[in-house]
Amino acid sequence: MQRAWFTREEVQLATERRQKYLGTAKASLRQIQFDPPLPHDLDSKNLERLRQIFRKTQCRRLDIENHVPVTVSEQDLTKALEHGRVPRQALLTNPPPFLEFPAGLRGLHGRHRVQAGSELLPPLDRWWTVDLYLDDVGDNLRTALIEEYANQKKPTDGEVYRKIRQYEGEQNEPFRQRWVACLSKSNRERLDQLDNSRNRQLRQAFDALLVIPGLWGRGMRISMIHRLIAITSIEHILNYLGFVKESWSSWVNHDLEAMKKISRDDVERLELMAPGISRVDAKAVCGLVLSGQAFAGFSQSERMAIWSRMEGFGRLVPSLYTFFEDFKYLESCAHCVKRLCRHPERSIWNTMQHMFVKPPESEKDCLIQTSESSFRQIRMGSMECLDLAYRQVWLYAMRHYPSMPPDPKSEDELLAKPNRAKADERVVYEMAELAHRLGFQSPEITALINWSPDRQIARAALLQARRPGRFRYDAHMVDTLVDRIVDCFSAAVPDQTGQTYELLADSIVKPQARCGMPQMRAHKQDSPLLFLDHLHTNTTPAADTITTFFVRQCVYFAFFGKPLAFQSADEDGFEQRPLTDLGIFMHHPSGKGLAVTDELVVEYQSTGNLTRGNLQQGPGNGHSAQESPEADVDQINQQHWNLGQELDQYSESQYSEPANPGSYAERAERPVTRVDLGNLESMPGVVDDQNGSNSNTQAFSDRPIGKSSRPSPYVQISFLLWERGEWRQTNCLTVDYSNLSQVERVAREYTRKKYSLYDINLQSLSPAQCFRAATMDGSNAIFMISEEEERKESKECRTKVRSSIKYFQK
């Protein structure tokens, strides 16, 4: 046995048990005595239950789970063996021998079954199977034996697995069999699968976690072992299990004895928390650890050291429970990927490794998918290209697995159930097409591509246009005609101009929903982000809450780890995505608004770029930004940096709650102006109070002319109120990506004042959804309507609201 796997107490109990255990025998029921003696201290309901069982199924006295533990003195055992002329070794054989004990046996548990047996068994057949222990057992072992044999609470799969592995290591087969008997027949068969040489890695990965007893409380699921094996994705399973061990061991500084002190309560209190990302979680975890509610077996100084290691943990705390829940997600995706390589002999990764066409040169252009219809290229070595291509096939499956349920093994074996889901043929085709484009080749991929949905539609159109029986096509021309129709389909181009990301689900995720299969609404919301560039962003800013996308990100990294080498589009400067087209309205420390149109308007972009049309004439300038030389990039970058410094000074007042509760209402009286909206295009319906007419600010050019060496961490979020038939700006917050909570705070203030919150598509929002909704739809704005306005709104008014909001759309 690898003693390092188990705690000192477990090893001591196992050692004493091995020393005190004498074997198994059959003994007369009258010789088994209890304290108090029978028939005292019996539960009548339990006794009647056993009577009914014994009448229906007989007593099953030889079954391991029905043995009665007893103690006997060494002297009495010796006399019984001599009287029966039974060698001592026979106590360890099957079937056990029958013995007569001169002074009787002291039963530790089983008084109800002994009493029921005495009543129901024939007089000449009143015996029971007993496990013999020496009568000098210690109190701890005596208690453990009573609890184990009582089996009042069925042990968890994790407890059974640990005990089986413990007694295997001790080569104590009788005790091992006692714990194996706790499992159903199907679970015993599934556990035996781990002993197969093909599954040795999986067993070793589970056994490596035995050193942390707290993981095994409710985590292990023996009933799912066959599914772990069936998906042939052992590399990803090993990644996750290794991540579980590394996380928990790192928090106790990889100290073996400290790992043994991690309890079930510790794991269940902390799993699925994200102390390095969520401020709410960080506060909760800090309180649990430092108060001793978690890691209770550690000293105060040890707990402080544990917290110092946990507070920077930027993922969800994993466990065996989260592993089996998240495995369901991986399994659904694996069924999709296996369509590209039917019946992989070893694993999906190993099979697809051989399917990848390696370039002859050491480096090549590697395709990176940035959306469903767009790609970019980066320079990578062959192994890095394989790694990224393989990940992108899995990410396609993660985006589309609901449309690709596994095919039944045989149609004839199916039950006749209505509406059985079938895979979307076009989705499967596009997965095969993507895999081929990324460099994978296999007969299955070729077959899926050749069975193009476009070609099937074209062939069906030919047959429908001219009914068979009355018309026929030249057999040599059919493929040519199909090709012509397919060429017509190829004329279509991706339509991304009107693409919007609707906030379909609450992005805040409670701990119990942070693992397993995502809700369909959350999947629809997050699937457009399941691309390498989004998943591999280097930093996730701390916030008060956890989002559904962060959960997907954690699950992805737990199974797949970090890539060999990769830079997201943001890191290598490939893609420039504007965060906002709204101008910046800053508040001066004096309390007066800074007239940005009189000084400087800058449009911030995710890459930190300035755009030529965003520079207005400032005081003291003899020419506009449009007249400045394009080569003078350094001067523009310096202006960008200076403005960032001003924002640092002004943002603190924006982050704080208003001193006067009525300040929001006061700001609501000020309409949107060109100062507030900067370089917005002309928007009918947005009124400038100074002249009472519609603003007609001309849109400036959006051509980048320089790239700042200091990317901006800010984004502007505007709150717009519908009032008297107009949208009026009430707030324009300068938000630091490291502190998103102020948008939620302001939004909550408005909801308390009976304002309803909407995105640009007039989808209702909760305060927690506001930041993501505003930045996702590109408007960087939250739209508000008071309850009073909503009550009095007519159909004509609602039409006007929808019409006017269109001018904020990109």
TAURQUI-V690034 format. One record per backbone hydrogen bond with DSSP energy under -1.0 kcal/mol. CO is the residue of the C=O (numbers start at 0). NH is the residue of the N-H. Records with the same first field share a line. If there is no record, write none. Layout:
CO->NH  NH
This chain:
0->2
1->4
2->5
6->10
7->11
8->12
9->13
10->14
11->15
12->16
13->17
14->18
15->19
16->20
19->133
22->131
24->129
25->98
26->127
27->30
28->31
30->104
32->106
36->39
42->46
43->47
44->48
45->49
46->50
47->51
48->52
49->53
50->54
51->55
52->56
53->57
62->65
63->66
67->130
68->107
69->132
70->105
71->134
72->76
73->77
74->78
75->79
76->80
77->81
78->82
79->83
80->85
86->89
87->90
88->91
89->92
90->23
96->25
104->32
105->70
109->113
110->114
111->115
112->116
113->117
114->118
115->119
116->120
121->124
124->126
125->28
127->26
128->67
129->24
130->69
131->21
132->71
137->141
138->142
139->143
140->144
141->145
142->146
143->147
144->148
145->149
146->150
155->159
156->160
157->161
158->162
159->163
160->164
161->165
162->166
163->167
164->168
165->169
166->171
167->170
171->175
172->176
173->177
174->178
175->179
176->180
178->181
179->182
183->187
184->188
185->189
186->190
187->191
190->193
191->194
192->195
195->198
196->199
198->202
199->203
200->204
201->205
202->206
203->207
205->208
206->209
208->211
211->214
212->215
220->223
221->224
223->227
224->228
225->229
226->230
228->231
231->347
232->236
233->237
234->238
235->239
236->240
237->241
238->242
239->243
240->244
241->245
242->246
243->247
244->248
245->249
246->250
248->253
249->252
251->254
254->258
255->259
257->260
258->261
261->213
262->266
263->267
264->268
265->269
266->270
269->272
272->316
273->276  277
276->542
277->281
278->282
279->283
280->284
281->285
282->286
283->287
284->288
285->289
286->290
287->293
294->297
298->302
299->303
300->304
301->305
302->306
303->307
304->308
305->309
306->310
309->312
312->275
316->271
318->322
319->323
320->324
321->325
322->326
325->329
326->330
327->331
328->332
329->333
330->334
332->336
333->337
335->338
336->339
346->350
347->351
348->352
349->353
351->355
354->440
363->379
365->377
367->375
373->369  370
375->367
377->365
379->363
380->384
381->385
382->386
383->387
384->388
385->389
386->390
387->391
388->392
389->393
390->394
391->395
392->396
393->397
394->398
395->399
396->400
399->402
400->403
402->423
410->413
414->416
423->427
424->428
425->429
426->430
427->431
428->432
429->433
430->434
431->435
432->436
433->437
434->439
438->356
441->445
442->446
443->447
444->448
445->449
446->450
449->451
451->455
452->456
453->457
454->458
455->459
456->460
457->461
458->462
459->463
460->464
461->465
466->469  470
473->476
476->480
477->481
478->482
479->483
480->484
481->485
482->486
483->487
484->488
485->489
487->490
488->491
495->498
501->503
509->512
510->513
518->522
519->523
520->524
521->525
522->526
525->528
526->529
528->530
530->534
531->535
533->536
542->278
545->508
546->550
547->551
548->552
549->553
550->554
551->555
552->556
553->557
554->558
555->559
556->560
567->571
568->573
576->605
585->593
587->590
591->587
593->595
594->597
595->598
604->607
607->707
609->704
610->613
611->614
617->620
623->626
628->631
630->632
631->635
632->636
633->637
634->638
635->639
636->640
637->641
638->642
639->643
640->644
641->645
642->646
643->647
644->648
645->649
646->650
650->654
651->655
659->662
661->665
662->666
663->667
665->668
666->669
672->676
673->677
682->685
684->726
685->694
687->691
692->687
700->612
702->611
705->609
712->736
714->734
716->732
717->781
718->729  730
719->783
720->727
722->725
725->722
727->720
730->718
732->716
734->714
735->738
740->744
741->745
742->746
743->747
744->748
745->749
746->750
747->751
748->752
749->754
750->753
753->786
755->784
756->764
757->782
758->761
762->758
765->768
768->772
769->773
770->774
771->775
772->776
773->779
779->717
781->719
782->757
783->721
784->755
785->789
786->790
787->791
793->797
794->798
795->799
796->800
797->801
798->802
799->803
800->804
803->806
804->807
805->808
